[in-house]
Each structure stands twice: as structure tokens, then as C-alpha cells.
């Protein structure tokens, strides 16, 4: 939760862009990282296609931020956002296989290299096609604790790694009583273990993969909202904090014209009310 006097950040409006610059050494040209932020949870899935393109796919990374204070929305949000992103990236890679197969192979090998061949889960894992970081936000609300500067520092190190190629943090935390911090490839299904439910209940659950088993146990504890409910987010155009008089007047006029068009379209062509020349 925000500390006293701390400014409360506004939620991201649709798709927002910013950039960061960092010099590797004194008097050296600065590297530039482009940041695209999509807000609205699963309501704006189609916007994923805008920032991820065939020209930047080799240097693109995804940071998925999940709200730990809303566990009933968490799994569905994660699943739909990751699937939409994976589908879009796979389409780009499929195009590259025809136009530039060397780059397509490079992308696949890069992600597979995060998991060593002697890893016990090597044959079970389907790596995400581009670098991915999942961050659970609002841990202080979720765990009823104060904000941690060390967590913020770890997040900055991760962003620097993705954006500017700096070495990633080598620290690992797998204690579920503390904030988890697990770089790709540094845990395993045997270390994670079964989900917290009785042996008799696990025997009744039908699941084809460990992930599916965890999902069913999680959703039993936190019944999910439907996908439609998650998509029904507040219309930013109706939010007073973005009010602009001239724009809003024009928008209201266009809305009226649209409603008139809909009413006319529902009639037969003969009954439609056309303006005289």
C-alpha cells in the first residue's frame, strides 16, 4: 500500500510508450530501450500485436505483472495474456522461417538454452518463445507486510538485464513464506512438489500436466472470474481524469451519429431516413 505522502500511480491507459537510456561507460553512446505498457488486463489483448514485430522480435522481452491482491483473477489473466502473446510471437517466427530461417533458428535456440540438457524437466518444458519475466505486484497487500526496497532493487536489476543486456541476478529464493525469486531454469518440478492438498483429493483430480494440476487446485481455493468478466473493464473514454472538453463534445456528437446509424440500419432500406440533397 502507498506510504504516507507517496503519490498513487495511475493505472495504465490502453497502450503507453516510454523509453530509457543508459551509458555502459563514460562518454560512450547511450543504449536506448523502448518500453510498451499494456493496461486493462485481458480487455485489450489485441494490442499485444502492436509492439511485438518482425523487426524487433530478436531483442524483445515480456514482463507480465500480476496483481496478487486479486487471486480470483490472477490465473485467468496470466493464462490469456501469455497465450495471446505466444500465439502472436509464433506467427512472427513462422514468417521468419520462410523469409529468414537463420534468425528463426536463433530465436528458438536462445530460449532453449535457458534450460540445460541435463535438467530433469528438459523434455517436459515448452519454453516461452521470447524472454519472459513474471512479477507478482502488491506483495505487501497479499502478505500483509511493508514494502521491501530489496524487492524493488531486484526488479530494477531484472529490467536492466532485459533492456540493456546487463548480467542477471544470481540470487534465488524458493521459500514460499518469502517473496519468490527464481531465474529461468533454476528450479524443477520435483523441487516445487505437489500442490497443497490432501493425497486423496489429488487422486480425484484429472490433469495431464503438473501445471494443469496446480491450476485446478489453485482455482478450487480461488474460484476464477469468467473471461468475459475480466474483459468488462471500465471504458477509459468515460473516465473524468482524461476529460477534454472539445474532444468530449466531438465524441458525443459522433456517438449520437453512430446510434442514429444503428437505428436506421435496423430498418429496411426503403424505410431508412436519408438526408435530402
Buried (B, 14 or more C-beta within 10 A) or exposed (E): EEEEEEEEEEEBEEBEEEEBEEEEEEEEEEEEBEEBBBBBBBBBBEBBBEBBEBEEBEEBBBBBBBBBBBBBBBBBBBBBBBEBBBEBBEEBBEEBBEEEEEBBEEBBEBBEEBBEEEBEBEEEBEBBBBBBBBBBEBBBEBBEEEEBEEBEEBBEBBBBBBBBEBEBBEEEEEEEEEBBBBBBBBBEBEEBEEBEBEEEEBEEBEBEEBBEBBBBBBBEEBEBBEEEEBBEBEEBEEEEEEEEEEEEEEEEEEEEEEEEEEEEEEEEEEEEEEEEE
